[in-house]
Amino acid sequence: MRQSCGPLCYSRRGACLSVFLLLLLAMLAALLLIVTILGHPQRTPEPHSCVTLANRTGFLCHDRRYCIPAHAVCDGIRTCPHGEDEAENLCRDLPKSLPSFLLTTCGNPDSWIYSDQKCDGTNNCGDCSDELSPVTACPPCGPGWWYCTPTVFRYCSCVPRVLCRDGVQHCSDWSDEYSCPGP
């Protein structure tokens, strides 16, 4: 026959279980205290779009203080303070590994440029598909440009005014030498 213990009598198994539960509660309390003091662990920030001082699409560095031009991403030069613009996961398989806000497709779907190179006055795609409206919705020549049909492959429908009246034909109609007022 078993003798019953009173309410103050514990078995060895019960004592071990009680100690285990107290240790588990103490560990959970310690973890909550650490999370409260240190905060939640940081995740690796996702790349974000920003607008550069030149009013062009940019890449926001992880510190959220620097906005670098889109074309400075994966160019071999660490421009962001922590080098995230040259991170392996971002640059390993161009252009597939780049966020879509950094890319613009050219007239040839197999060709691409950085989004800040669209509508910059320069023939970056090689077929002027990054410059000519209505496909690109680029504004007409800006104040620093002269509208004409360029003779130089580098330009599409405007030439920089600094080339006006320099003694070299840059427009097929010579308007850069005879009509353009210069810079």
Contact map, one row per residue, 1 for C-alpha under 8 A:
111000000000000000000000000000000000000000000000000000000000000000000000000000000000000000000000000000000000000000000000000000000000000000000000000000000000000000000000000000000000000
111100000000000000000000000000000000000000000000000000000000000000000000000000000000000000000000000000000000000000000000000000000000000000000000000000000000000000000000000000000000000
111110000000000000000000000000000000000000000000000000000000000000000000000000000000000000000000000000000000000000000000000000000000000000000000000000000000000000000000000000000000000
011111000000000000000000000000000000000000000000000000000000000000000000000000000000000000000000000000000000000000000000000000000000000000000000000000000000000000000000000000000000000
001111111100000000000000000000000000000000000000000000000000000000000000000000000000000000000000000000000000000000000000000000000000000000000000000000000000000000000000000000000000000
000111111000000000000000000000000000000000000000000000000000000000000000000000000000000000000000000000000000000000000000000000000000000000000000000000000000000000000000000000000000000
000011111000000000000000000000000000000000000000000000000000000000000000000000000000000000000000000000000000000000000000000000000000000000000000000000000000000000000000000000000000000
000011111100000000000000000000000000000000000000000000000000000000000000000000000000000000000000000000000000000000000000000000000000000000000000000000000000000000000000000000000000000
000011111110000000000000000000000000000000000000000000000000000000000000000000000000000000000000000000000000000000000000000000000000000000000000000000000000000000000000000000000000000
000010011111011000000000000000000000000000000000000000000000000000000000000000000000000000000000000000000000000000000000000000000000000000000000000000000000000000000000000000000000000
000000001111111000000000000000000000000000000000000000000000000000000000000000000000000000000000000000000000000000000000000000000000000000000000000000000000000000000000000000000000000
000000000111111100000000000000000000000000000000000000000000000000000000000000000000000000000000000000000000000000000000000000000000000000000000000000000000000000000000000000000000000
000000000011111110000000000000000000000000000000000000000000000000000000000000000000000000000000000000000000000000000000000000000000000000000000000000000000000000000000000000000000000
000000000111111111000000000000000000000000000000000000000000000000000000000000000000000000000000000000000000000000000000000000000000000000000000000000000000000000000000000000000000000
000000000111111111100000000000000000000000000000000000000000000000000000000000000000000000000000000000000000000000000000000000000000000000000000000000000000000000000000000000000000000
000000000001111111110000000000000000000000000000000000000000000000000000000000000000000000000000000000000000000000000000000000000000000000000000000000000000000000000000000000000000000
000000000000111111111000000000000000000000000000000000000000000000000000000000000000000000000000000000000000000000000000000000000000000000000000000000000000000000000000000000000000000
000000000000011111111100000000000000000000000000000000000000000000000000000000000000000000000000000000000000000000000000000000000000000000000000000000000000000000000000000000000000000
000000000000001111111110000000000000000000000000000000000000000000000000000000000000000000000000000000000000000000000000000000000000000000000000000000000000000000000000000000000000000
000000000000000111111111000000000000000000000000000000000000000000000000000000000000000000000000000000000000000000000000000000000000000000000000000000000000000000000000000000000000000
000000000000000011111111100000000000000000000000000000000000000000000000000000000000000000000000000000000000000000000000000000000000000000000000000000000000000000000000000000000000000
000000000000000001111111110000000000000000000000000000000000000000000000000000000000000000000000000000000000000000000000000000000000000000000000000000000000000000000000000000000000000
000000000000000000111111111000000000000000000000000000000000000000000000000000000000000000000000000000000000000000000000000000000000000000000000000000000000000000000000000000000000000
000000000000000000011111111100000000000000000000000000000000000000000000000000000000000000000000000000000000000000000000000000000000000000000000000000000000000000000000000000000000000
000000000000000000001111111110000000000000000000000000000000000000000000000000000000000000000000000000000000000000000000000000000000000000000000000000000000000000000000000000000000000
000000000000000000000111111111000000000000000000000000000000000000000000000000000000000000000000000000000000000000000000000000000000000000000000000000000000000000000000000000000000000
000000000000000000000011111111100000000000000000000000000000000000000000000000000000000000000000000000000000000000000000000000000000000000000000000000000000000000000000000000000000000
000000000000000000000001111111110000000000000000000000000000000000000000000000000000000000000000000000000000000000000000000000000000000000000000000000000000000000000000000000000000000
000000000000000000000000111111111000000000000000000000000000000000000000000000000000000000000000000000000000000000000000000000000000000000000000000000000000000000000000000000000000000
000000000000000000000000011111111100000000000000000000000000000000000000000000000000000000000000000000000000000000000000000000000000000000000000000000000000000000000000000000000000000
000000000000000000000000001111111110000000000000000000000000000000000000000000000000000000000000000000000000000000000000000000000000000000000000000000000000000000000000000000000000000
000000000000000000000000000111111111000000000000000000000000000000000000000000000000000000000000000000000000000000000000000000000000000000000000000000000000000000000000000000000000000
000000000000000000000000000011111111100000000000000000000000000000000000000000000000000000000000000000000000000000000000000000000000000000000000000000000000000000000000000000000000000
000000000000000000000000000001111111111000000000000000000000000000000000000000000000000000000000000000000000000000000000000000000000000000000000000000000000000000000000000000000000000
000000000000000000000000000000111111111100000000000000000000000000000000000000000000000000000000000000000000000000000000000000000000000000000000000000000000000000000000000000000000000
000000000000000000000000000000011111111100000000000000000000000000000000000000000000000000000000000000000000000000000000000000000000000000000000000000000000000000000000000000000000000
000000000000000000000000000000001111111000000000000000000000000000000000000000000000000000000000000000000000000000000000000000000000000000000000000000000000000000000000000000000000000
000000000000000000000000000000000111111100000000000000000000000000000000000000000000000000000000000000000000000000000000000000000000000000000000000000000000000000000000000000000000000
000000000000000000000000000000000111111110000000000000000000000000000000000000000000000000000000000000000000000000000000000000000000000000000000000000000000000000000000000000000000000
000000000000000000000000000000000011011111000000000000000000000000000000000000000000000000000000000000000000000000000000000000000000000000000000000000000000000000000000000000000000000
000000000000000000000000000000000000001111100000000000000000000000000000000000000000000000000000000000000000000000000000000000000000000000000000000000000000000000000000000000000000000
000000000000000000000000000000000000000111110000000000000000000000000000000000000000000000000000000000000000000000000000000000000000000000000000000000000000000000000000000000000000000
000000000000000000000000000000000000000011111000000000000000000000000000000000000000000000000000000000000000000000000000000000000000000000000000000000000000000000000000000000000000000
000000000000000000000000000000000000000001111100000000000000000000000000000000000000000000000000000000000000000000000000000000000000000000000000000000000000000000000000000000000000000
000000000000000000000000000000000000000000111110000000000000010000000000000000000000000000000000000000000000000000000000000000000000000000000000000000000000000000000000000000000000000
000000000000000000000000000000000000000000011111000000000000000000000000000000000000000000000000000000000000000000000000000000000000000000000000000000000000000000000000000000000000000
000000000000000000000000000000000000000000001111100000000011110000000000000000000000000000000000001000000000000000000000000000000000000000000000000000000000000000000000000000000000000
000000000000000000000000000000000000000000000111110000000011100000000000000000000000000000000000000000000000000000000000000000000000000000000000000000000000000000000000000000000000000
000000000000000000000000000000000000000000000011111000001111000000000000000000000000000000000000000011000000000000000000000000000000000000000000000000000000000000000000000000000000000
000000000000000000000000000000000000000000000001111100001111000000100000000000000000000000000000000000000000000000000000000000000000000000000000000000000000000000000000000000000000000
000000000000000000000000000000000000000000000000111111111100000000100000000000000000000000000000000000000000000000000000000000000000000000000000000000000000000000000000000000000000000
000000000000000000000000000000000000000000000000011111111100000000111000000000000000000000000000000000000000000000000000000000000000000000000000000000000000000000000000000000000000000
000000000000000000000000000000000000000000000000001111110000000000000000000000000000000000000000000000000000000000000000000000000000000000000000000000000000000000000000000000000000000
000000000000000000000000000000000000000000000000001111110000000000000000000000000000000000000000000000000000000000000000000000000000000000000000000000000000000000000000000000000000000
000000000000000000000000000000000000000000000000001111111000000000000000000000000000000000000000000000000000000000000000000000000000000000000000000000000000000000000000000000000000000
000000000000000000000000000000000000000000000000001111111100000000001000000000000000000000000000000000000000000000010000000000000000000000000000000000000000000000000000000000000000000
000000000000000000000000000000000000000000000000111100111110000000001100000000000000000000000000000011000000000000110000000000000000000000000000000000000000000000000000000000000000000
000000000000000000000000000000000000000000000000111100011111000000111100000000000000000000000000000001000000000000010000000000000000000000000000000000000000000000000000000000000000000
000000000000000000000000000000000000000000000011110000001111100000111100100000000000100000000000000001000000000000000000000000000000000000000000000000000000000000000000000000000000000
000000000000000000000000000000000000000000000011110000000111110111110000000000000000000000000000000000000000000000000000000000000000000000000000000000000000000000000000000000000000000
000000000000000000000000000000000000000000000011000000000011111111110000000000011001100000000000000000000000000000000000000000000000000000000000000000000000000000000000000000000000000
000000000000000000000000000000000000000000001010000000000001111110000000000000000101000000000000000000000000000000000000000000000000000000000000000000000000000000000000000000000000000
000000000000000000000000000000000000000000000000000000000000111111000000000000000000000000000000000000000000000000000000000000000000000000000000000000000000000000000000000000000000000
000000000000000000000000000000000000000000000000000000000001111111100000000000000000000000000000000000000000000000000000000000000000000000000000000000000000000000000000000000000000000
000000000000000000000000000000000000000000000000000000000001111111100000000000000000000000000000000000000000000000000000000000000000000000000000000000000000000000000000000000000000000
000000000000000000000000000000000000000000000000000000000001101111110000000000010000000000000000000000000000000000000000000000000000000000000000000000000000000000000000000000000000000
000000000000000000000000000000000000000000000000011100000111100111111000000000000000000000000000000000000000000000000000000000000000000000000000000000000000000000000000000000000000000
000000000000000000000000000000000000000000000000000100000111100001111101100000110000000000000000000000000000000000000000000000000000000000000000000000000000000000000000000000000000000
000000000000000000000000000000000000000000000000000100011110000000111111100000000000000000000000000000000000000000010000000000000000000000000000000000000000000000000000000000000000000
000000000000000000000000000000000000000000000000000000001110000000011111100000000000000000000000000001000000000001110000000000000000000000000000000000000000000000000000000000000000000
000000000000000000000000000000000000000000000000000000000000000000001111111000000000000000000000000001000000000001111000000000000000000000000000000000000000000000000000000000000000000
000000000000000000000000000000000000000000000000000000000000000000011111111010100000100000000000000000000000000000000000000000000000000000000000000000000000000000000000000000000000000
000000000000000000000000000000000000000000000000000000000010000000011111111000100000110000000000000000000000000000000000000000000000000000000000000000000000000000000000000000000000000
000000000000000000000000000000000000000000000000000000000000000000000011111110000000111001100000000000000000000000000000000000000000000000000000000000000000000000000000000000000000000
000000000000000000000000000000000000000000000000000000000000000000000011111110000000010000000000000000000000000000000000000000000000000000000000000000000000000000000000000000000000000
000000000000000000000000000000000000000000000000000000000000000000000000011111000000010000000000000000000000000000000000000000000000000000000000000000000000000000000000000000000000000
000000000000000000000000000000000000000000000000000000000000000000000001011111100000010000000000000000000000000000000000000000000000000000000000000000000000000000000000000000000000000
000000000000000000000000000000000000000000000000000000000000000000000000000111111111110000000000000000000000000000000000000000000000000000000000000000000000000000000000000000000000000
000000000000000000000000000000000000000000000000000000000000000000010001100011111010100000000000000000000000000000000000000000000000000000000000000000000000000000000000000000000000000
000000000000000000000000000000000000000000000000000000000000100001010000000001111111100000000000000000000000000000000000000000000000000000000000000000000000000000000000000000000000000
000000000000000000000000000000000000000000000000000000000000100000000000000001111111000000000000000000000000000000000000000000000000000000000000000000000000000000000000000000000000000
000000000000000000000000000000000000000000000000000000000000010000000000000001011111000000000000000000000000000000000000000000000000000000000000000000000000000000000000000000000000000
000000000000000000000000000000000000000000000000000000000000000000000000000001111111111000000000000000000000000000000000000000000000000000000000000000000000000000000000000000000000000
000000000000000000000000000000000000000000000000000000000000110000000000000001011111111000000000000000000000000000000000000000000000000000000000000000000000000000000000000000000000000
000000000000000000000000000000000000000000000000000000000010100000000001110001110011111001000000000000000000000000000000000000000000000000000000000000000000000000000000000000000000000
000000000000000000000000000000000000000000000000000000000000000000000000111111000011111101100000000000000000000000000000000000000000000000000000000000000000000000000000000000000000000
000000000000000000000000000000000000000000000000000000000000000000000000010000000011111111100000000000000000000000000000000000000000000000000000000000000000000000000000000000000000000
000000000000000000000000000000000000000000000000000000000000000000000000000000000000011111110000000000000000000000000000000000000000000000000000000000000000000000000000000000000000000
000000000000000000000000000000000000000000000000000000000000000000000000000000000000001111110000100000000000000000000000000000000000000000000000000000000000000000000000000000000000000
000000000000000000000000000000000000000000000000000000000000000000000000010000000000111111111000110000000000000000000000000000000000000000000000000000000000000000000000000000000000000
000000000000000000000000000000000000000000000000000000000000000000000000010000000000011111111110110000000000000000000000000000000000000000000000000000000000000000000000000000000000000
000000000000000000000000000000000000000000000000000000000000000000000000000000000000000111111100100000000000000000000000000000000000000000000000000000000000000000000000000000000000000
000000000000000000000000000000000000000000000000000000000000000000000000000000000000000001111111100000000000000000000000000000000000000000000000000000000000000000000000000000000000000
000000000000000000000000000000000000000000000000000000000000000000000000000000000000000000111111110000000000000000000000000000000000000000000000000000000000000000000000000000000000000
000000000000000000000000000000000000000000000000000000000000000000000000000000000000000000101111110000100000000100000000000000000000000000000000000000000000000000000000000000000000000
000000000000000000000000000000000000000000000000000000000000000000000000000000000000000000001111111000000000000000000000000000000000000000000000000000000000000000000000000000000000000
000000000000000000000000000000000000000000000000000000000000000000000000000000000000000011111111111000000000000000000000000000000000000000000000000000000000000000000000000000000000000
000000000000000000000000000000000000000000000000000000000000000000000000000000000000000001100111111101100000000000000000000000000000000000000000000000000000000000000000000000000000000
000000000000000000000000000000000000000000000010000000000000000000000000000000000000000000000001111111100000000000000000000000000000000000000000000000000000000000000000000000000000000
000000000000000000000000000000000000000000000000000000000000000000000000000000000000000000000000011111100000000000000000000000000000000000000000000000000000000000000000000000000000000
000000000000000000000000000000000000000000000000100000001000000000000000000000000000000000000000001111100000000000100000000000000000000000000000000000000000000000000000000000000000000
000000000000000000000000000000000000000000000000100000001110000000000110000000000000000000000000011111110000000001110000000000000000000000000000000000000000000000000000000000000000000
000000000000000000000000000000000000000000000000000000000000000000000000000000000000000000000010011111111000000111100000000000000000000000000000000000000000000000000000000000000000000
000000000000000000000000000000000000000000000000000000000000000000000000000000000000000000000000000001111100000111100100000000000000000000000000000000000000000000000000000000000000000
000000000000000000000000000000000000000000000000000000000000000000000000000000000000000000000000000000111111111110000000000000000000000000000000000000000000000000000000000000000000000
000000000000000000000000000000000000000000000000000000000000000000000000000000000000000000000000000000011111111110000000000010001100000000000000000000000000000000000000000000000000000
000000000000000000000000000000000000000000000000000000000000000000000000000000000000000000000000000000001111101000000000000010101100000000000000000000000000000000000000000000000000000
000000000000000000000000000000000000000000000000000000000000000000000000000000000000000000000000000000001111111000000000000000000000000000000000000000000000000000000000000000000000000
000000000000000000000000000000000000000000000000000000000000000000000000000000000000000000000000000000001111111100000000000000000000000000000000000000000000000000000000000000000000000
000000000000000000000000000000000000000000000000000000000000000000000000000000000000000000000000000000001101111100000000000000000000000000000000000000000000000000000000000000000000000
000000000000000000000000000000000000000000000000000000000000000000000000000000000000000000000000000000001111111110000000000010000000000000000000000000000000000000000000000000000000000
000000000000000000000000000000000000000000000000000000000000000000000000000000000000000000000010000000111100111111000000000010000000000000000000000000000000000000000000000000000000000
000000000000000000000000000000000000000000000000000000000000000000000000000000000000000000000000000000111100001111101100000110000000000000000000000000000000000000000000000000000000000
000000000000000000000000000000000000000000000000000000000000000000000110000000000000000000000000000001110000000111111100000000000000000000000000000000000000000000000000000000000000000
000000000000000000000000000000000000000000000000000000001000000000000110000000000000000000000000000011110000000011111100000000000000000000000000000000000000000000000000000000000000000
000000000000000000000000000000000000000000000000000000011100000000001110000000000000000000000000000001000000000001111111000000000000000000000000000000000000000000000000000000000000000
000000000000000000000000000000000000000000000000000000000000000000000010000000000000000000000000000000000000000011111111010100000100000000000000000000000000000000000000000000000000000
000000000000000000000000000000000000000000000000000000000000000000000000000000000000000000000000000000010000000011111111100100000110000100000000000000000000000000000000000000000000000
000000000000000000000000000000000000000000000000000000000000000000000000000000000000000000000000000000000000000000011111110000000110000101100000000000000000000000000000000000000000000
000000000000000000000000000000000000000000000000000000000000000000000000000000000000000000000000000000000000000000011111110000000010000000000000000000000000000000000000000000000000000
000000000000000000000000000000000000000000000000000000000000000000000000000000000000000000000000000000000000000000000111111000000010000000001000000000000011111000000000000000000000000
000000000000000000000000000000000000000000000000000000000000000000000000000000000000000000000000000000000000000000001011111100000010000000000000000000000111000000000000000000000000000
000000000000000000000000000000000000000000000000000000000000000000000000000000000000000000000000000000000000000000000000111111111110000000000000000000001111000000000000000000000000000
000000000000000000000000000000000000000000000000000000000000000000000000000000000000000000000000000000000000000010001100011111010100000000000000000000000100000000000000000000000000000
000000000000000000000000000000000000000000000000000000000000000000000000000000000000000000000000000000000110001110000000001111111100000000000000000000000000000000000000000000000000000
000000000000000000000000000000000000000000000000000000000000000000000000000000000000000000000000000000000000000000000000001111111000000000000000000000000000000000000000000000000000000
000000000000000000000000000000000000000000000000000000000000000000000000000000000000000000000000000000000010000000000000001011111100000000000000000000000000000000000000000000000000000
000000000000000000000000000000000000000000000000000000000000000000000000000000000000000000000000000000000000000000000000001111111111000000000000000000000011000000000000000000000000000
000000000000000000000000000000000000000000000000000000000000000000000000000000000000000000000000000000000110000000000000001011111111001100000000000000000000000000000000000000000000000
000000000000000000000000000000000000000000000000000000000000000000000000000000000000000000000000000000000110000000001110001110111111000100000000000000000000000000000000000000000000000
000000000000000000000000000000000000000000000000000000000000000000000000000000000000000000000000000000000000000000000111111000011111100101000000000000000001100000000000000000000000000
000000000000000000000000000000000000000000000000000000000000000000000000000000000000000000000000000000000000000000000000000000011111111111000000000000000001100000000000000000000000000
000000000000000000000000000000000000000000000000000000000000000000000000000000000000000000000000000000000000000000000000000000000011111111100000000000000000000000000000000000000000000
000000000000000000000000000000000000000000000000000000000000000000000000000000000000000000000000000000000000000000000000000000000001111111000000000000000000000000000000000000000000000
000000000000000000000000000000000000000000000000000000000000000000000000000000000000000000000000000000000000000000000000000000001001111110000000000000000000000000000000000000000000000
000000000000000000000000000000000000000000000000000000000000000000000000000000000000000000000000000000000000000000000110000000001111111111000000000000000000000000000000000000000000000
000000000000000000000000000000000000000000000000000000000000000000000000000000000000000000000000000000000000000000000000000000000001111111100000000000000000000000000000000000000000000
000000000000000000000000000000000000000000000000000000000000000000000000000000000000000000000000000000000000000000000010000000000011110111110000000000000000000000000000000000000000000
000000000000000000000000000000000000000000000000000000000000000000000000000000000000000000000000000000000000000000000010000000000000100011111100000000000000000000000000000000000000000
000000000000000000000000000000000000000000000000000000000000000000000000000000000000000000000000000000000000000000000000000000000000000001111100000000000000000000000000000000000000000
000000000000000000000000000000000000000000000000000000000000000000000000000000000000000000000000000000000000000000000000100000000000000000111111111000000000110000000000000000000000000
000000000000000000000000000000000000000000000000000000000000000000000000000000000000000000000000000000000000000000000000000000000000000000111111110000000000000000000000000000000000000
000000000000000000000000000000000000000000000000000000000000000000000000000000000000000000000000000000000000000000000000000000000000000000001111110000000000000000000000000000000000000
000000000000000000000000000000000000000000000000000000000000000000000000000000000000000000000000000000000000000000000000000000000000000000001111110000000000000111000000000000000000001
000000000000000000000000000000000000000000000000000000000000000000000000000000000000000000000000000000000000000000000000000000000000000000001111111000000000011110000000000000000000000
000000000000000000000000000000000000000000000000000000000000000000000000000000000000000000000000000000000000000000000000000000000000000000001111111100000000011110000000000000010001000
000000000000000000000000000000000000000000000000000000000000000000000000000000000000000000000000000000000000000000000000000000000000000000001000111110000000111000000000000000000000000
000000000000000000000000000000000000000000000000000000000000000000000000000000000000000000000000000000000000000000000000000000000000000000000000011111000000111000000000001110110000000
000000000000000000000000000000000000000000000000000000000000000000000000000000000000000000000000000000000000000000000000000000000000000000000000001111100001110000000000001110000000000
000000000000000000000000000000000000000000000000000000000000000000000000000000000000000000000000000000000000000000000000000000000000000000000000000111111011111000000000011100000000000
000000000000000000000000000000000000000000000000000000000000000000000000000000000000000000000000000000000000000000000000000000000000000000000000000011111000000000000000111100000000000
000000000000000000000000000000000000000000000000000000000000000000000000000000000000000000000000000000000000000000000000000000000000000000000000000001111110000000000000011000000000000
000000000000000000000000000000000000000000000000000000000000000000000000000000000000000000000000000000000000000000000000001000000000000000000000000001111111000000000000000000000000000
000000000000000000000000000000000000000000000000000000000000000000000000000000000000000000000000000000000000000000000000011100000000000000000000000000011111000000000000000000000000000
000000000000000000000000000000000000000000000000000000000000000000000000000000000000000000000000000000000000000000000000111000010000000000000000000001011111111000000000000000000000000
000000000000000000000000000000000000000000000000000000000000000000000000000000000000000000000000000000000000000000000000111000010011000000000000000011001111111000000000000000000000000
000000000000000000000000000000000000000000000000000000000000000000000000000000000000000000000000000000000000000000000000100000000011000000001000001111000011111000000000000000000000000
000000000000000000000000000000000000000000000000000000000000000000000000000000000000000000000000000000000000000000000000100000000000000000001000111111000011111100000000000000000000000
000000000000000000000000000000000000000000000000000000000000000000000000000000000000000000000000000000000000000000000000100000000000000000000000111101000011111110100000011000000000000
000000000000000000000000000000000000000000000000000000000000000000000000000000000000000000000000000000000000000000000000000000000000000000000001110000000000011111110000000000000000000
000000000000000000000000000000000000000000000000000000000000000000000000000000000000000000000000000000000000000000000000000000000000000000000001110000000000001111110000000000010001011
000000000000000000000000000000000000000000000000000000000000000000000000000000000000000000000000000000000000000000000000000000000000000000000001000000000000000111110100000000000000011
000000000000000000000000000000000000000000000000000000000000000000000000000000000000000000000000000000000000000000000000000000000000000000000000000000000000001111111101010000010000010
000000000000000000000000000000000000000000000000000000000000000000000000000000000000000000000000000000000000000000000000000000000000000000000000000000000000000111111110000000011001111
000000000000000000000000000000000000000000000000000000000000000000000000000000000000000000000000000000000000000000000000000000000000000000000000000000000000000000111111000000011101110
000000000000000000000000000000000000000000000000000000000000000000000000000000000000000000000000000000000000000000000000000000000000000000000000000000000000000001111111000000001000000
000000000000000000000000000000000000000000000000000000000000000000000000000000000000000000000000000000000000000000000000000000000000000000000000000000000000000000011111100000001000000
000000000000000000000000000000000000000000000000000000000000000000000000000000000000000000000000000000000000000000000000000000000000000000000000000000000000000000101111110000001000000
000000000000000000000000000000000000000000000000000000000000000000000000000000000000000000000000000000000000000000000000000000000000000000000000000000100000000000000011111101011000000
000000000000000000000000000000000000000000000000000000000000000000000000000000000000000000000000000000000000000000000000000000000000000000000000000001110000001000100001111101010000000
000000000000000000000000000000000000000000000000000000000000000000000000000000000000000000000000000000000000000000000000000000000000000000000000000111110000001000000000111111110000000
000000000000000000000000000000000000000000000000000000000000000000000000000000000000000000000000000000000000000000000000000000000000000000000000000111100000000000000000111111100000000
000000000000000000000000000000000000000000000000000000000000000000000000000000000000000000000000000000000000000000000000000000000000000000000000000110000000000000000000001111100000000
000000000000000000000000000000000000000000000000000000000000000000000000000000000000000000000000000000000000000000000000000000000000000000000000000000000000000000000000111111111100000
000000000000000000000000000000000000000000000000000000000000000000000000000000000000000000000000000000000000000000000000000000000000000000000000000100000000000000000000001111111111000
000000000000000000000000000000000000000000000000000000000000000000000000000000000000000000000000000000000000000000000000000000000000000000000000010100000000000010111000111001111111000
000000000000000000000000000000000000000000000000000000000000000000000000000000000000000000000000000000000000000000000000000000000000000000000000000000000000000000011111100001111111000
000000000000000000000000000000000000000000000000000000000000000000000000000000000000000000000000000000000000000000000000000000000000000000000000000000000000000000001000000001111111000
000000000000000000000000000000000000000000000000000000000000000000000000000000000000000000000000000000000000000000000000000000000000000000000000000000000000000000000000000000111111100
000000000000000000000000000000000000000000000000000000000000000000000000000000000000000000000000000000000000000000000000000000000000000000000000010000000000000010011000000000111111110
000000000000000000000000000000000000000000000000000000000000000000000000000000000000000000000000000000000000000000000000000000000000000000000000000000000000000000011000000000000011111
000000000000000000000000000000000000000000000000000000000000000000000000000000000000000000000000000000000000000000000000000000000000000000000000000000000000000011111000000000000001111
000000000000000000000000000000000000000000000000000000000000000000000000000000000000000000000000000000000000000000000000000000000000000000000001000000000000000011010000000000000000111
